[in-house]
């Protein structure tokens, strides 16, 4: 009889650390994990409106998920924090103005009927 040796399996205790290169989501510049600032992704007003309208027509049951699901954080370089904040504020202002224009266009016929 020959003695069979059990197959050697890798130890479950061994941890493999893989260093992947991070890139700033705003500038595309490579950054190290130590200098990464993690925040939700930057979404423009146009992307938001397009996604909402497309989802409303194609899969309305997914609207709740699209609007309320938590976004995974992405890396940004620490030196672009101020620029990111300014861009987010500008996009919020665009969205607010766009919503007010749409509201005004919806209310315009009623206002014209009242003052006739």
N, C-alpha and C positions, 0 to 999 in steps of 0.2 A: 504494500500500500504506500502510496506517495502522500506526503503531507501537503495539503493545500494551504496556501497562504491567503489570508483575507485581503481583498483589494484595499489599497491605500487610498483613503479619502482625505481631502483637505480638511484641516481643522476648522471647526466652526468658530473658534475663538480668534482666528487670524482676521485682522481687519485690513482691508485694502483701501488706501486713501488715494483718490485720483484727483489731481489738481487740474481743473479745467480753466481755460482762459476765459475771463469775463470781459465783456464789452459794454461800455456805457450805452444805455438804450437811447439816449438823446444825441450823442455825438458819434457813436460808433467806435470811439477810441478804446484801445485795450486798457483795462485797469486791473489792479491786484485785488484780491479778496479783502485785504485789510483796508483799502481806501474806497471800497464800494459803499454807496449809500443806497439802501433798499427802500423802494417805494412802489406804489401801484403804477401801472403803465400810463404813459401820456396818451390821452385820447382826444382827438380834435372834435370840434362841434360837428363838422361834416361827417366824420366817421360815426359819431354817435347817432345822428339823425338818420343817416343811410342805413345803419344796422337796425335801428328801431323800425323804420318803414319796411325794409326788406323782410324782417322777421314777422312783422304784423301781417304782411300779405302771404308769405310762404309758410310760416309755422306759428300762428298766433298763440298756441299753447306754450311756446317757449319764451314769450315776452317776459314773464315773471323771472325766469332764470337769467335772461339777458340783462335785465335791469337791476336785479337785486343780488346776484351771485357775487361773492367776494373775488376780487381780481388777485392773481398771484403777484407778489412783489418782483420787480425786476431791478437790476443794478444800474446805478447812475454814478458818475464821478462826483466826488464831494464838491468840487469847484464849480459845478453847474447847477447847484441847488437853487441859487437865486434866479438863474435863467429859467429853470424848470418852473419855479413859482410864478414868474412873470408870464410865461406861456400858458400855464394853467389858468391864471386870472384872465388873460386875454380871451381864451377859449370860452370861459364861463360868461364873459361879457358878450361875446358873439352869440352864444346860445340864448342868453336873456333877451338881447335885442331881436333876434329872430323870432322868439316866442311872442314878444310884444307885437311885432309886425303881423304875425299870423293872427293873433287875437284881435288886433285892430281891423284886419281885413274881414274877419268873421263878424265883427260887431258893426262894421260900416253900413251894411244894408238896414239894420235896425235903427241906427242913428239917423239915416236919411229918411226912413219912414216916419220917425217921430217928429222931425223938424220940417216936414213937408207942409 
